[in-house]
Amino acid sequence: MAEEPHAIRRGRVVRAAPLLGTASRTAGEAVVASLRKRVTGKDDGADFHARAAERYAQRLGRSKGVLMKAGQILSFVNFTPAVDGDYQRIYRAALQRLQDDAPPMPYEVARGVIIAELGAPPEELFAEFDREPLAAASIGQVHAARLHDGRRVAVKIQYPGVAEAIRSDLQNTELLATFLQLGRPLTGAMTRLDVKALAREVTERIGGELDYQAEAANQREFADAYRGHPFIRVPEVVPELCTGRVFTQDLADGMRWQEALQADQELKDRWGEVIYRFTIGSMRRLGLFNADPHPGNYLFNPDGTVTFVDFGCVTRFTPEQVRRIAGFVTATVDGDADALAAAVTAIGFIDPASDDPPTPGELMGWFGSSLRSMIEPQPYTFSPEEAAEIVQNAFSPFGPHRSVVRQLTTGPAYLFLMRIDMGMTAVLGDLRATGHWDGICREWDRGGPPATPLGEQDQEFWKEHRDNGNLHRAGSVGG
């Protein structure tokens, strides 16, 4: 009997086998393409990579869970598969379709989940419920609906069996490593150590996203903090229609990522600043980090506002941790290598008992590479090429900063911090966003004046919050 398209296949070997077959076939074709080029002088590289990318996207789209989520995560950075030059864009284009165009589950299956979770069918719970999903992603799919009071909402429904499949996948490091190594037979550019490190990162991100009740609590916390903000939007949650596998929030309109990339550069610059202020500002002011910064979680509006969705993975920082983070950022921007070394040691990035710790100058090189948007002349423009270089060098134990990378001993909270920063850098790179990034950080870290018109609006908003006693977490170290 043919497998149903919505079925979540369980078992490590079963779920890994199709991808292993795809990787083997691709490796074989790579050899054939190389021999053909050697004999005929004809380079069929673009056609070969286009076919391989399409196969990977199809396999990942059908897999659901960890593999598909990994594809979504890696689609917005020039990192995987490990392919050089122009061929990177072929793979990214194929994988980016996973953000908005995953194969959906049938309506009757979605309806069954709602009945099991909420005790009644959607036609009773909602005045209207669209049978066709708005979007289908790695863990669940979203349907538009209308409440009986007229409120328009989005209902996210988790695929049956996906939680069990993901928990199995998360115990199967070879499954993720197989995907992350797909490009290795083509170029040999990715080391085994890189693969394991990246697999751990993907695993940590995905594991916390299975409980929609926890996501609802996270989103309510962000919505409470940003309610009424002039350019940051967080949809309100409908708690009575949220369970572990069903999540209901206000329906948010806006452009998806691919459409947003076609907008005028002035508008993309504004969106970039909004994303920066939300991503970094939430940590500085609130001690909160939304740990899934990929463009599938943004809705872009023509008025320059951005709506943020998907709060399944949130990291929290104490006020002391926020101050320490601000301290090493300030030391890096000021070029104070000794202060940076002290801050990095205090925060636990480097083991003080190490026999061969990196020098202050080596630390400055590593942090300075990641923070070049604040160090170089302002305003600074992100680019996809530079973002890719930053991401690729940040954790490579064989790259230009290997003396630092091999000594890193960061805890989970700070690993989230670095990963989020890399993801945001990739998003701003694709937007080619220009901004006064150093001035914006000075607002938070040094109590500086507003660096931009958006900064003026932002500071006024938070001043009103403080005056009204609504700033619910004292994470801020600056204005």
Secondary structure, DSSP 8 states (H G I E B T S, - for coil): ----TT----SHHHHHHHHHHHHHHHHHHHHHHHHHHHHH----HHHHHHHHHHHHHHHHHHH-HHHHHHHHHHHTSTTSS---TTHHHHHHHHHHGGGT------HHHHHHHHHHHHSS-HHHH-SEE-SS-SEE-SSEEEEEEE-TTS-EEEEEEE-TTHHHHHHHHHT-HHHHHHHHTTTHHHH--S-HHHHHHHHHHHHHHHHTTS-HHHHHHHHHHHHHHHTT-SSEE---B-GGG--SSEEEEE----B-HHHHTTS-HHHHHHHHHHHHHHHHHHHHHHSEEES---GGGEEE-TTS-EEE---SSEEE--HHHHHHHHHHHHHHHHT-HHHHHHHHHHHTSB-TT-SS---HHHHHHHHHHHTHHHHSSSSEE--HHHHHHHHHHHS-TTSTTHHHHTTB---HHHHHHHHHHHHHHHHHHHHT-EE-HHHHHHHHHS----SSHHHHHHHHHHHHHHHTT-------S--
